[in-house]
Every structure is written in structure tokens, then in C-alpha cells.
Amino acid sequence: MLFYVMNRLGLAAMIVATALAMLFGMIHIVPGDPASIVLGPRATPEMVAEYQARMGLDKPLPMQFLVFFLNVMKGDLGRDVFTNQPVFDLVMTQLPHSLALAGLGLGWAILIGIPLGCFSAIKRGSWLDRLTGVISVSAIAIPSFVVALYALLVFAVWLRWFPAIGAGKSGQIGEQLWYLVLPAFSIGLGWVGYLARLVRASMLEILGDNHIRTARAYGLPERWIVYRYALKLAVLPTVSLLGVGLGRLLSGAVFAEIVFARPGVGKLVYDSVVSRNYPVVLGAVLITTGLFVLCTLLADLINAMLDPRVREKL
Amino acid sequence: MLKSRINRREFLATTALGGAIAAAGPYRPAEAQTKSLKVRSYIAPERLDPIHYLGAPEADIFDCLYPGLISYKPGKEWGWQLDAATSIEQVDPTHVKFELKKGLGWSGGNGEVTAEDVKFSYERIAKPENKSPYRGDWEALDRVDVTSSHTGVIVLKEPFIPLFSTTLPRAAGNIVCKKAVEKLDGQRFTLEPPATFGAYKIKKIEPRVRFTLERNPGWPGERAMFDEVDFVVVTDANAAETAFATGELDVALLPMTAVPRLRKAMPPKSKLVVSPSLAYWWLGMQMEDGIFKDKRVRQAVQYAVDAQSVLDGAFFGVAERSTGIIAPGMIGHRPANKIAKPDLDRARKLLAEAGHPRGFKTEIGVRNSAEFINVGQVIAAGLAQVGIQAEVAPFDSGVQKAMASDKAGGWKKMQMHVVRFSMAPDPSWATVWFTKEQIGEWNWERFPDAEYNDLHKAALREYDAKKRHDMYVRMQDIMEDSGAYVFLTHGVNPVLHRDHFIPALAPDGNRVYVTKFKST
């Protein structure tokens, strides 16, 4: 197990380094000079040149990457070109908002999606199964930003049940949760459908397995078989999917952050790309890539804990 | 048959939950009960130091925390009024005497606001070694002489007309605390001003989310209407409109395209102020290389574009056609375009003379937003009538600027472009971008006129308003005669606000002076 974890951590480091190298190359391919954006239209060419030299932007690209990489090794992600704030601190102010949004969005999807899939599998072929199927596929098919816009219109503008924008005042947990309801609903709805379909398919497969047939032959109660044996195995692919999903949502919930004017890492990266704030783009992506890799690693470890067959292979 | 499996406990639990939700009722923000104002900030304030600020929303905050000697007078006409000064007088073209109000105190035990602070603030921006992007505002400053604790003289190297129209009333005129700023590393700050003295003080800063100010009890001036002001960061215009509808914003600058929608259905208890913008939109043609090097081709485009269709199609008839780059009401505003209406026959004739009787293919570069793309498409449809097949190519604004500045010739790819530049209320702010020095920077048409350049420089030193006006009119005539420009519109700035107060807005609607709001 220890070897497996070490192996995965080594792989994770390689993934992060590769992602960074690719990103570094890509953001420098996009035309646009951060110096002229930062200094504004009235900046003289001398001021632009001085700024580029100060930020190291006048050096060859491989050299810039090397400097960045060595700084990262020392724990220095650089500084925001506009505020001169350390990038790490800046990302850390946004990350809790992204974690809360991704966590709550996936959380309610798990609470609804997994029982829904399980129920559909047990009641296979019934009209409730078919109805659940239609609802699940619809939830997957509707783009999240459409859900967000309609949720905003109905629950914030018409009914005034929830706030439309922002994240609530810092330090007021209740208020912040209240502000999370609509964005979390919007990003989670599609996941309800995914999880329901995935769990249903897994359950159907497992309910036909030999060990389930054996359990039935022993006369174990159906509820016991379903929840104790079948569901435990059926959620394994779900755990892997959730690991990837959580990692993606940390920086991928940008539409929800824009529609609901929420702070978050996704919007930070988006704004920074537009303003060519390269240190922030790189630092934020480094942190979210790290978290993405961590989430998938955790998902694999949970799978290993739940499934003895996986453990044996380690 | 379907059998209900709900039991008594489940029924009670469900009923209780439903009752709790019903009792909670619709969401009401707690702030609605306090006397607070929530203003949209369309960019996240990141630099609250006038030496290197980024945009108007930051300058709105400066005026609450550290005003200047004068500020713009809110209303429909451009003019200025005293702010931190009790008097200010231009004694001759290069000397301006001022006297500060007494009793203005810096926060943090930094003493009273003095003429030394004024000297420090203005010379700090002017000094080349400080590399302020706003150095141009003080390019004519020689020094500020301090004559007593509260009086001084601004001494200019040469006459500088925009001093009262754009330097002093804008961010370059705001006063920062010498004692506090000198203690800072690099003598500049970003999100946390080291000292303030205005009608408000900082209550809480949540970076990229909101900037909350509260009343400064030590402010000796006129009492501001609101106890607390929240500058809420809402970068997306649609989100801002929704937030206004739900009561989470009280004042919001919205895009032009919102006007027809709002005129049909206004949110309750609200008002819309539609102010003419100073910004200017135009269709430009790069005249140094490629097909538009031929003046006849450029003129053909001038005759083919139906600007009114652009206004109707892309701006829903909200905005008026512009006659140049200087907005109505300002010195230098041109009464009419030389080519006021499309003339397709003449356009076809010019194309034939230029050797393109069947037209040609080209690209219109636009910024990647719906407004720009719509403008580009309406123009392309008009050009198609004379055989010019123009494809609309959306670009990120940074990419467009990079292409224009590309020393390796990337600018040659920029044949036609739709551009919008913002501006301050002095004509020199519009004309400066089209000088020869700006070729390869902001003069994307690569318009190289020597007479234009001379006029631009002379107008900066011309005190006679009539002569100055004529100079700017002539400059726009030269621009149109070059064939490289089709002036489209200045646009409008719609500001939506609650009806229980009268907002204090700049005449173009682009600045919000929250300290000067009045109750209805």
C-alpha cells in the first residue's frame, strides 16, 4: 500500500509539472503584452521595457519557465502584477469559495443521485424507473449555465427566496451557505443525473453477479443484499468519478462564478488570462492541478479500501 | 394500485419542513434595513493608489477616501467644484494658487491634510523616476510651492489647458498622505491605503468581492447621505442587472443594450439615467499596407457603410451617430460628418477606379463581445452590397493591441477594425491616440498626418476657446478626409438606480460620486 501511495505521489508530481509546462507554453502563445495592459495606454515604451525587465518578461521563454519552476520549488508562486500580493495568498482567498461550491454542488448530487440510481435499479422496468431515467438524462442534457440562469430568474428574481449575486459576508457561515444554494444547485443538477445513471448501471450489473445470487440462495433479506453487498460495490466507479469531478469543479465552475458574481479560483484564472496576469494564472492552475491530482488519488485510495480486489492488486 | 407508504412520522416531518420554509418567507437582505448603498463596481478594485490605479470604479473610491482639491460637478454639464480646497485660482497661465479646507484630518494619527501633502501627491505622479502611467496628466508640472500649511501654488512649465478639465478633477488630482506613504516600501500601495481623510473610511476589504466604506465621523464637510457604502464587484453586466432586480445593488452602470429592455419594463421603484458617453466608436482602416493603402478603397468603404443601420441594428436605436471623436457638448465637437449618408453608387465607382469592380475579401477585427460582433456584422452586411466580402473576426482586446504593436509586421493583418476608446472630458484625450508617435501603439490605422500632429500640440497650449475648437474640428476633418475612419457613435452610459435618492453622476454617467447623493 505504501509503495502504491508513493508511486501515485511521484506520478502526481509528474502530472503537475507537465501541466505547468504546457500551460506556460500556451499562455505565452496567446498574443498580448501584460506590460501594456498593466501600465495602461499612456505608458511610454521605456516604461513598458522597464516593466518587462523587472518582471523577467524580457528573458527567453525557457529561462522564464526555469525561473518560475525553481521559485515554485522554493514555495514562491510569484506576485500578482497588479496588486503585488503573493499569488499563493491570493489563491488562498479564493479557494475556500471554490471548495465550498464544488463540495456542496457534488454533495447534494450524491445525496439525491445515488439513492435515485439505486432505487431505479431495484425497480427496474417500472414506470418510476422510466421516469427517473427521463429526469436523469434531462438533468445531464441541460447545460449548467442554462440551469443557473433559470434558477436565478425563478428563485432570485421572481420568488426572491435566494440572493442573486455574491458569496455573503465573510465570517457569517449561515449567510454564506444561503448564498451557495443556487450556484450549488446549478452545478450539481447535471451530476444528479450522471450519478443516478451510473449507480443504476453498476447496480444492475452487480445484482446479476454470482455472489449476489449466492446471498439470495442463502435467504438473506433483499434489503440487506442491496444495501450491504450490492451498493458497496456499485458506488466504486462513482467514487472515481467524484474524485475527478471535484477536482474539475475547483477551477471549472467559472460559469457559476460569473453568473452569480461569486469569487472563486475559476473566475480568478479567467480574469487573469484576460488581463495577462501570468503569475496568477500559473500559480492558480498549479494549485488547482495539485488538488485535482490529490482528489483522484484519494478516490483511488477509497476504492482500494472499499474493494478488496483492488487492494490485492496493490 | 399505488399504495401510499408515507407514515405518520414522515407526514409530520414533511409538514414541519414545509411550514418552516413558508414561515421563513422570501429572502430579504439584512442590509436593506440599514441605511446603506450598494454600488456596482464593474472591475475588481486592485490599486487604490492614484499613482497607478486601473479604472473609474477605483477612482470612485478615491473620492470617498482622499478627495482632490476639486472634483467634477455632478449633473449634465461638464464643470468642476471645490472639494478639499476652499479656493483655487489660476493667476496666470503657469501659476495656480490654492487653499485647503482647515480641519481635514488623516486617519491613523497622521495629522492634518496640508499643502505638503498636495505637493507630495502631484509631484509624485509627475516625477519620471516614479514611472506613473498617469505622468502625462502632470507633464506640464514644474513644482508645487508650499506657501503655508494650507496654501500653495501649482507651478507649470508651460500652459496646460487640461489642468482643470482632466488633471485636477480626476484621480491624478487626489491627495494622499505624505507622512504615511513615505513609510511604505516603494512609496506606493495597492488595496490598503495607509491613511484617509474623506467623508468615508474603510470598514472592510474583501478582495475581488466587495469594498465596504463607513461614514468618517471626523469629516468636517457636508454629511454624506449613506452611513455605509458597499462597492460590490459584479463584472458581468447581466449579473448586475439581475442583482439590481433582486435588491442587491442600488446603483449599477449597465451596457447600452439594456436600455430598450429597461424602457419596456423597469424594475419597481427605480429610475434609469441615460447619459451620453464620451467614448467613441469607429470603423478604422489600416492605410499603410494592403488593399486599404489605396485611398479610393478607403473612401469606397466610407460611402458604403450605413452608420444609421449600425446604430439601429447593433445599438437598438439608443445611441446617436457621432461626427468625430469628440462628443457633443465639448470643445472641438464637429457639427456633421462630411460623408453623412451612404452612397452605394459612388462606392462602387471608387472600387472600380481602384481596380476592384467586383469588390474583394477582407476581415473586420472586433473585440470578442456581443456588442462589437453585432456592429461588425451590420457593417459587413452593408459592405456586401458593393461587393466587399468582410468576415467578422473577434479578438481578445489584448490580442488586437499586440497585433497593432507587433514590430514583425503583425499589424499588416489588421485591415479593418471596429474600435471603441474611452476618454476624459478634454478633447486632447481623444486626439492624442492618432498622432504619428502612436503608430505601432494605439494609432491602428497608421494615420501619419503632419498637420494633425502640429494641431494636436498647439491645441494643448491654446487658451482661446474658439481657436481651440476650430483646431479640433480641423483635426477630425483631416481624419475623415484620409478615408481611414468611419465615425459611428459615442454611445450612452445607462445607470439604473433606486428612486429614493438622486444619484450624483458624472455627465457621462461613468463616475459615481457617492458622497454627493441626495435624498428624494
Chai-1 contact restraints between the chains, C-beta under 6 A:
chainA,res_idxA,chainB,res_idxB,connection_type,confidence,min_distance_angstrom,max_distance_angstrom,comment,restraint_id
A,P31,B,V399,contact,1.0,0.0,6.0,A-B,restraint_1
A,P31,B,A402,contact,1.0,0.0,6.0,A-B,restraint_2
A,G32,B,G398,contact,1.0,0.0,6.0,A-B,restraint_3
A,G32,B,V399,contact,1.0,0.0,6.0,A-B,restraint_4
A,G32,B,A402,contact,1.0,0.0,6.0,A-B,restraint_5
A,D33,B,A402,contact,1.0,0.0,6.0,A-B,restraint_6
A,L39,B,P133,contact,1.0,0.0,6.0,A-B,restraint_7
A,G40,B,P133,contact,1.0,0.0,6.0,A-B,restraint_8
A,P41,B,W442,contact,1.0,0.0,6.0,A-B,restraint_9
A,R42,B,P133,contact,1.0,0.0,6.0,A-B,restraint_10
A,R42,B,G136,contact,1.0,0.0,6.0,A-B,restraint_11
A,A43,B,P133,contact,1.0,0.0,6.0,A-B,restraint_12
A,M47,B,K131,contact,1.0,0.0,6.0,A-B,restraint_13
A,F82,B,E46,contact,1.0,0.0,6.0,A-B,restraint_14
A,T83,B,E46,contact,1.0,0.0,6.0,A-B,restraint_15
A,T83,B,T190,contact,1.0,0.0,6.0,A-B,restraint_16
A,T83,B,L191,contact,1.0,0.0,6.0,A-B,restraint_17
A,N84,B,T190,contact,1.0,0.0,6.0,A-B,restraint_18
A,T93,B,P207,contact,1.0,0.0,6.0,A-B,restraint_19
A,L152,B,T242,contact,1.0,0.0,6.0,A-B,restraint_20
A,A156,B,T246,contact,1.0,0.0,6.0,A-B,restraint_21
A,V157,B,A245,contact,1.0,0.0,6.0,A-B,restraint_22
A,V157,B,T246,contact,1.0,0.0,6.0,A-B,restraint_23
A,R160,B,P26,contact,1.0,0.0,6.0,A-B,restraint_24
A,R160,B,Y27,contact,1.0,0.0,6.0,A-B,restraint_25
A,W161,B,P26,contact,1.0,0.0,6.0,A-B,restraint_26
A,W161,B,Y27,contact,1.0,0.0,6.0,A-B,restraint_27
A,F162,B,Y27,contact,1.0,0.0,6.0,A-B,restraint_28
A,A164,B,T242,contact,1.0,0.0,6.0,A-B,restraint_29
A,A164,B,A243,contact,1.0,0.0,6.0,A-B,restraint_30
A,A164,B,T246,contact,1.0,0.0,6.0,A-B,restraint_31
A,A164,B,E248,contact,1.0,0.0,6.0,A-B,restraint_32
A,I165,B,V234,contact,1.0,0.0,6.0,A-B,restraint_33
A,I165,B,A239,contact,1.0,0.0,6.0,A-B,restraint_34
A,I165,B,A243,contact,1.0,0.0,6.0,A-B,restraint_35
A,I165,B,E248,contact,1.0,0.0,6.0,A-B,restraint_36
A,S170,B,E206,contact,1.0,0.0,6.0,A-B,restraint_37
A,I258,B,D236,contact,1.0,0.0,6.0,A-B,restraint_38
A,A261,B,V234,contact,1.0,0.0,6.0,A-B,restraint_39
A,A261,B,A239,contact,1.0,0.0,6.0,A-B,restraint_40
A,P263,B,R208,contact,1.0,0.0,6.0,A-B,restraint_41
A,P263,B,V209,contact,1.0,0.0,6.0,A-B,restraint_42
A,R276,B,G398,contact,1.0,0.0,6.0,A-B,restraint_43
